[in-house]
Every structure is written in structure tokens, then in C-alpha cells.
Amino acid sequence: MFKAVFGTVTIVIIACLGLPVLLMSAVMGDGSGTCSPAGAPSAGASAQPADTAQWAADQLDIAVTIIQVGAAKGVGRWGQTVAVAVAMQESGLRNLPHLGDDNDHDSIGVFQQRPSQGWGTPEQLREPAYQAGKFYDKLKTVPGWQTMPLTDAGQAVQVSAYPDAYAKWTNNAIALVDQYGIGEIALDCSTMSFVSVEPAPRKPDGSWPDQSCSIIPDPTTGIGCITPRTLHFVQQATSAGWSKPGCYRVDDHGEHPEGRACDFMMTSGGEAAGAQKARGDTMAAWAVANADRLGIMYVIWFRKIWTPQQGWHAYNNPYGGDDPSGWHTNHVHISIY
């Protein structure tokens, strides 16, 4: 366990099954309020026992997508549980097309959202990740959803004719979030979510000082060198619960041979999926959230690249091969100024 106090922010990080679990208590600057991860309300008895084996592979893929989108949207375990339970009731974790007379008006997809009610176009609503994102966006506008019973939270979003039906899926949804989730990362307090690092030193004018590759050898690989700012970044990342990266590498391009880039492996080589993909998503989000404090120049993960100027956008893979390494689908790459 790692515990750190930065000003008025206390972060506790517990390594659990290899996944970082962050429990945050943050007192706002004027002392007038608190921001803390919402504890899930009592789930209560469910009419259906938890049985993750009942779901087929395509249904589990949809559940994992819902969980991943929740993590990316800054919604913790209880919000993810609400979303999965709603999807279980609405579609049986299936991406349903429009079913004509057997359907509820123009309902589509996993959450049975309706184009006519402003959820999106039919084309958008055919994507489970899009529907999950729209569900979470609306959930986050509901005051006090973090402590609501599952049925109430789900109904506040869906406005279903049968709101009580969500409750019977509570245990199943909890089981899937427990099995495929990435741990409670306290993202519900969005503005404070990742304030968990010691900022890297800057010059008086706020710019980054020039640094040579002077830390010899690179402690992550045992060869080559890294800059002091890269070392600081590695220390903060590992203190936050992320596994040790590999930084220095002999190459003819990029920041690795300059000691200003690190790779965090999510798999042993193949493309990440399920919990490995979710872990990479969260690692990338942590890096982006702390980019200004740690001097992060860009992040590459799963065919996307983030820069401070453009945010996330498509990665064109100029140097790598057509494989998980080249497309960064097995590791999160982070380059430092």
C-alpha cells in the first residue's frame, strides 16, 4: 500500500491483483466541501443469483465495453454496475437492431435508446460504446446518483415503463464488474481524480529545463540512460501502482534512445483485451490527467495518440510494424519533454 498527502489531497493506493485501486479523500481548497469516492448503496436482495457463466462471449464483450467506457468517463464501480444491470434488462447484453412491431417504438441497441428522444442517430446507436457513453453522460447529471439504489439510478436515466425490473440484475452486474472491472479508481470526483503525483521541477518562467540523459544506467532496463525528469515520472507512476516500465532502448528514432520515453506493457506481447485493455485505458487516462504535472509530451495507446495540442486522435504508426507493438495495442507509450 502507498499513501501520500499532497497539500489537502490524500491518496491511498492499494495493489490488488495487479490492478491499482485508488481510494481518495480530497478536501477542497476553501475547506467548505469534500470530494470522495461514492460508496455503493446497499444492493439488497436480488431475485437472481450471480452467475457470470450464463453469459456468452459476445455478451461478455459488451459488458466489458460498458465497464471500460465507464472508467474512461470517470464513473466508478457503482455507476458501472448500474449501467451493466440496465443493459442486462434492456437487451440481455445484446446489440439489438430495430425489431419493428416487437420493439418499443424506435429503440435500438444495448440500452434500447431511441433516436426520436435525442439519444443519437440510428447509426450512432448501433455502437455499444456510444450508447454506454450516452448512458453515463446522462447518469452524471442526476444529483446524488452515487448513493441511489440501482433501480432509482437506472430509472433516472432510462425512464423505463418497468423500472423495478432493473433490481433483479444487481448481483449479476456486481459480479461482472468485479470480474472484468479495473478496480475503484475514484473517478467520480472528476476534477480531483488524478491529483496523485508530485509535480516535476520547472524553471521560474514555468518552462521545462533542458536535461541530458544523465541517469546511468536506466534503472528500468539496466542499460543506457534516462533524464532526471523521466526518472521522476517513473517514480511517480510506480508509486501510483503502475508496473515498472521499460524506458531506454537503442533505436534510430523517437525519444527512447534519448532516455525520454517509457513503455508500460499490458500484455506479454499480444493485443490487450478485457481487463488488460481496461488497465491500459486507465493507465493512459492517468498519464493524460497528470501530463502537465509530469512533463508528458504525448501518449500512445491502442491506435490513438494524445498530445496537449490535439487531445486524442488517430495514430498513423509511422515506424512500427503491423502488429500489437507497432500499433501500441499491447503497451502504453509515454514520451517526456
C-alpha distance (Angstrom), angle and dihedral (degrees) to the residues before:
residue distance angle dihedral
M1 . . .
F2 3.80 . .
K3 3.80 121.9 .
A4 3.77 124.1 -175.2
V5 3.77 134.9 173.0
F6 3.81 118.5 -152.2
G7 3.80 110.4 -178.5
T8 3.78 105.1 -60.5
V9 3.80 94.6 -13.7
T10 3.78 121.7 94.5
I11 3.78 118.4 -167.1
V12 3.79 124.8 -170.2
I13 3.78 116.5 -170.8
I14 3.78 122.4 -170.5
A15 3.78 123.2 -172.4
C16 3.79 105.9 -135.6
L17 3.79 120.4 175.9
G18 3.77 89.1 -25.1
L19 3.81 93.7 -56.3
P20 3.80 123.9 111.1
V21 3.78 113.1 -117.1
L22 3.79 113.1 -165.7
L23 3.78 121.7 -163.1
M24 3.78 110.3 -174.0
S25 3.75 134.7 -168.5
A26 3.79 113.0 179.6
V27 3.78 126.3 177.8
M28 3.78 111.3 -152.5
G29 3.78 118.6 -118.6
D30 3.80 97.5 -98.2
G31 3.79 94.0 43.4
S32 3.78 91.2 -122.3
G33 3.77 98.2 115.9
T34 3.74 145.7 16.0
C35 3.76 133.8 -131.9
S36 3.77 116.8 -156.0
P37 3.79 138.5 151.3
A38 3.74 108.6 -84.6
G39 3.75 114.2 -115.0
A40 3.78 112.5 -129.9
P41 3.78 112.7 -108.8
S42 3.75 118.5 -117.7
A43 3.78 107.8 -68.8
G44 3.78 93.6 -148.7
A45 3.77 126.1 -157.7
S46 3.77 117.6 -36.0
A47 3.76 125.0 -149.9
Q48 3.78 89.8 -140.4
P49 3.81 124.3 55.4
A50 3.77 119.6 -127.9
D51 3.81 110.6 -95.5
T52 3.77 116.3 160.8
A53 3.81 90.8 179.1
Q54 3.80 90.7 70.8
W55 3.79 91.7 73.1
A56 3.80 121.8 86.9
A57 3.79 122.1 -133.4
D58 3.81 94.4 -98.3
Q59 3.80 90.7 50.0
L60 3.81 91.0 50.0
D61 3.79 89.6 49.6
I62 3.80 89.0 57.1
A63 3.81 91.7 47.2
V64 3.81 90.3 51.6
T65 3.81 90.0 49.0
I66 3.81 90.4 52.9
I67 3.81 90.9 49.1
Q68 3.80 92.9 47.2
V69 3.79 93.0 49.3
G70 3.79 89.3 49.8
A71 3.79 90.8 54.1
A72 3.79 91.7 47.6
K73 3.81 90.4 48.4
G74 3.78 91.8 53.5
V75 3.79 96.1 -108.5
G76 3.80 118.4 140.3
R77 3.77 131.8 -141.2
W78 3.79 97.8 -71.7
G79 3.79 92.8 52.9
Q80 3.79 90.2 47.4
T81 3.82 89.5 50.1
V82 3.80 91.2 51.4
A83 3.81 91.3 50.3
V84 3.81 94.8 47.8
A85 3.81 92.0 47.8
V86 3.80 91.5 50.1
A87 3.81 90.9 50.0
M88 3.81 90.0 49.3
Q89 3.79 90.6 55.7
E90 3.78 98.5 38.8
S91 3.80 99.4 46.4
G92 3.80 110.6 -4.7
L93 3.84 86.7 -109.8
R94 3.79 89.8 -60.9
N95 3.79 129.0 130.9
L96 3.79 96.0 -125.9
P97 3.80 122.4 -165.7
H98 3.78 121.7 -142.1
L99 3.79 105.4 -65.0
G100 3.79 100.1 -161.1
D101 3.80 114.1 -142.7
D102 3.80 90.2 1.9
N103 3.77 90.7 60.5
D104 3.79 133.7 80.2
H105 3.79 99.2 -104.5
D106 3.85 106.0 -70.9
S107 3.82 99.0 -16.8
I108 3.79 115.3 152.3
G109 3.77 139.4 -175.4
V110 3.77 138.6 -12.0
F111 3.81 97.8 -22.8
Q112 3.82 94.4 29.7
Q113 3.78 91.2 -122.8
R114 3.81 118.4 175.9
P115 3.80 127.2 -130.7
S116 3.80 89.3 -151.1
Q117 3.80 90.0 61.3
G118 3.79 94.2 54.4
W119 3.81 100.4 -101.7
G120 3.80 91.9 128.0
T121 3.77 142.9 -78.0
P122 3.82 120.1 -50.3
E123 3.80 88.4 -108.3
Q124 3.81 92.5 53.5
L125 3.78 93.0 45.5
R126 3.79 91.5 56.2
E127 3.82 87.5 72.5
P128 3.84 113.9 83.6
A129 3.81 91.5 -154.3
Y130 3.80 91.1 54.3
Q131 3.80 92.5 50.0
A132 3.80 91.3 47.1
G133 3.78 90.1 51.0
K134 3.80 91.9 51.0
F135 3.81 90.2 48.4
Y136 3.81 92.1 52.8
D137 3.80 92.8 44.1
K138 3.79 90.6 57.3
L139 3.81 93.7 40.3
K140 3.80 90.2 57.1
T141 3.80 90.2 57.3
V142 3.82 91.8 58.6
P143 3.83 109.4 97.5
G144 3.78 112.3 -123.5
W145 3.80 96.3 2.5
Q146 3.82 89.5 141.8
T147 3.81 91.4 71.9
M148 3.80 100.1 32.5
P149 3.80 122.5 112.1
L150 3.77 110.2 -100.2
T151 3.80 93.8 -107.9
D152 3.81 92.8 53.1
A153 3.80 94.2 46.9
G154 3.79 93.0 46.7
Q155 3.79 92.7 46.4
A156 3.80 92.2 49.9
V157 3.79 87.4 62.5
Q158 3.79 103.2 33.9
V159 3.83 103.2 33.2
S160 3.78 88.5 -150.5
A161 3.80 126.1 -173.2
Y162 3.82 87.3 -132.6
P163 3.83 105.7 39.9
D164 3.80 95.2 157.7
A165 3.81 89.7 63.8
Y166 3.80 91.4 75.5
A167 3.81 93.2 67.6
K168 3.78 95.7 68.9
W169 3.81 90.4 64.2
T170 3.79 95.2 54.6
N171 3.81 98.0 101.7
N172 3.80 92.9 43.9
A173 3.79 92.4 50.0
I174 3.80 92.2 48.0
A175 3.82 89.6 50.5
L176 3.82 93.1 52.6
V177 3.79 93.4 46.2
D178 3.80 89.1 48.9
Q179 3.80 91.5 49.0
Y180 3.80 100.8 40.8
G181 3.77 103.5 21.2
I182 3.77 126.9 102.5
G183 3.76 99.8 -128.8
E184 3.78 130.6 -92.5
I185 3.78 105.3 -55.9
A186 3.78 98.2 176.1
L187 3.77 94.1 -122.1
D188 3.79 94.5 147.4
C189 3.82 88.6 88.5
S190 3.77 89.9 63.0
T191 3.79 100.1 -179.0
M192 3.81 92.2 51.0
S193 3.78 99.6 33.7
F194 3.78 100.9 112.7
V195 3.79 103.7 22.8
S196 3.77 89.2 127.0
V197 3.79 106.3 113.9
E198 3.79 139.6 82.4
P199 3.84 106.7 -119.1
A200 3.78 117.5 -115.0
P201 3.83 115.1 -112.3
R202 3.80 117.0 -90.7
K203 3.80 133.7 -169.7
P204 3.83 117.8 -98.2
D205 3.81 90.0 -97.2
G206 3.81 90.9 55.8
S207 3.80 96.8 -107.7
W208 3.79 125.4 124.6
P209 3.81 115.2 -98.6
D210 3.79 117.4 -122.6
Q211 3.79 110.2 -103.8
S212 3.77 133.1 -171.2
C213 3.78 126.7 -140.3
S214 3.79 90.1 -95.5
I215 3.82 105.5 142.3
I216 3.82 100.8 95.3
P217 2.94 122.2 -141.0
D218 3.78 106.6 17.7
P219 3.83 101.3 -114.6
T220 3.82 91.4 -144.2
T221 3.79 95.8 58.0
G222 3.82 105.1 16.0
I223 3.80 91.1 -127.0
G224 3.79 137.8 77.0
C225 3.78 120.0 7.2
I226 3.80 144.4 -84.5
T227 3.79 133.7 -154.8
P228 3.82 122.3 -103.1
R229 3.81 89.8 -110.8
T230 3.80 91.0 53.7
L231 3.80 89.4 49.9
H232 3.81 89.4 51.3
F233 3.80 89.9 50.6
V234 3.82 92.1 50.1
Q235 3.80 91.1 49.6
Q236 3.80 92.2 50.6
A237 3.80 93.1 46.0
T238 3.79 94.9 49.6
S239 3.81 91.0 44.3
A240 3.80 87.4 54.9
G241 3.80 89.6 58.3
W242 3.81 101.7 -96.8
S243 3.77 117.8 136.2
K244 3.80 121.0 -105.1
P245 3.81 111.3 -79.5
G246 3.77 130.8 -147.8
C247 3.80 112.1 -117.6
Y248 3.82 120.3 164.2
R249 3.78 115.9 60.8
V250 3.80 133.1 163.6
D251 3.78 106.1 -116.3
D252 3.80 141.9 139.3
H253 3.79 96.3 -123.0
G254 3.77 144.1 28.7
E255 3.79 132.1 29.9
H256 3.82 101.0 -62.3
P257 3.84 94.8 87.4
E258 3.82 88.4 47.2
G259 3.79 91.6 55.3
R260 3.80 91.5 -115.7
A261 3.81 103.3 109.7
C262 3.81 136.9 63.8
D263 3.80 134.7 -169.7
F264 3.81 121.8 -146.8
M265 3.81 109.3 -159.0
M266 3.81 117.1 -141.2
T267 3.82 94.4 -179.7
S268 3.77 137.2 19.2
G269 3.79 89.9 -104.1
G270 3.79 113.1 -52.6
E271 3.79 126.3 93.9
A272 3.79 113.8 -72.8
A273 3.79 119.7 -112.0
G274 3.78 137.8 168.1
A275 3.79 113.3 -3.7
Q276 3.82 91.2 0.6
K277 3.82 90.6 56.4
A278 3.80 90.9 45.2
R279 3.80 90.5 51.0
G280 3.80 90.5 51.2
D281 3.80 90.8 48.6
T282 3.78 89.9 53.8
M283 3.80 93.6 44.8
A284 3.81 89.9 52.5
A285 3.81 91.1 47.3
W286 3.81 90.7 49.9
A287 3.79 90.5 51.6
V288 3.81 93.5 48.7
A289 3.80 92.0 47.1
N290 3.81 90.5 52.2
A291 3.81 97.7 36.7
D292 3.78 96.0 109.2
R293 3.80 92.8 47.4
L294 3.80 95.7 46.5
G295 3.80 101.5 37.4
I296 3.80 95.1 -112.9
M297 3.80 111.9 175.2
Y298 3.81 98.7 -172.4
V299 3.82 143.1 -18.7
I300 3.81 126.5 -144.8
W301 3.81 121.8 -163.6
F302 3.79 134.4 152.3
R303 3.81 99.9 -11.7
K304 3.81 92.3 -43.9
I305 3.79 132.3 101.3
W306 3.80 127.0 -159.4
T307 3.78 124.4 -154.2
P308 3.82 128.4 170.4
Q309 3.79 89.5 -118.2
Q310 3.82 99.8 49.3
G311 3.78 107.0 17.9
W312 3.82 115.2 -146.5
H313 3.79 116.4 -9.5
A314 3.79 139.2 149.2
Y315 3.81 117.4 -60.4
N316 3.81 113.5 -137.3
N317 3.83 96.6 -159.3
P318 3.82 97.1 -133.9
Y319 3.81 97.3 177.0
G320 3.80 110.5 20.2
G321 3.77 130.6 82.5
D322 3.77 127.0 -108.7
D323 3.79 92.9 -86.2
P324 3.83 139.6 92.0
S325 3.79 91.4 -82.9
G326 3.79 94.8 50.9
W327 3.79 93.7 45.7
H328 3.82 92.5 41.6
T329 3.79 93.0 -124.9
N330 3.79 93.3 134.4
H331 3.80 99.8 42.4
V332 3.80 141.5 30.2
H333 3.81 111.3 -124.0
I334 3.81 118.4 -154.3
S335 3.81 124.8 -175.7
I336 3.80 122.8 -163.0
Y337 3.82 128.9 -148.1
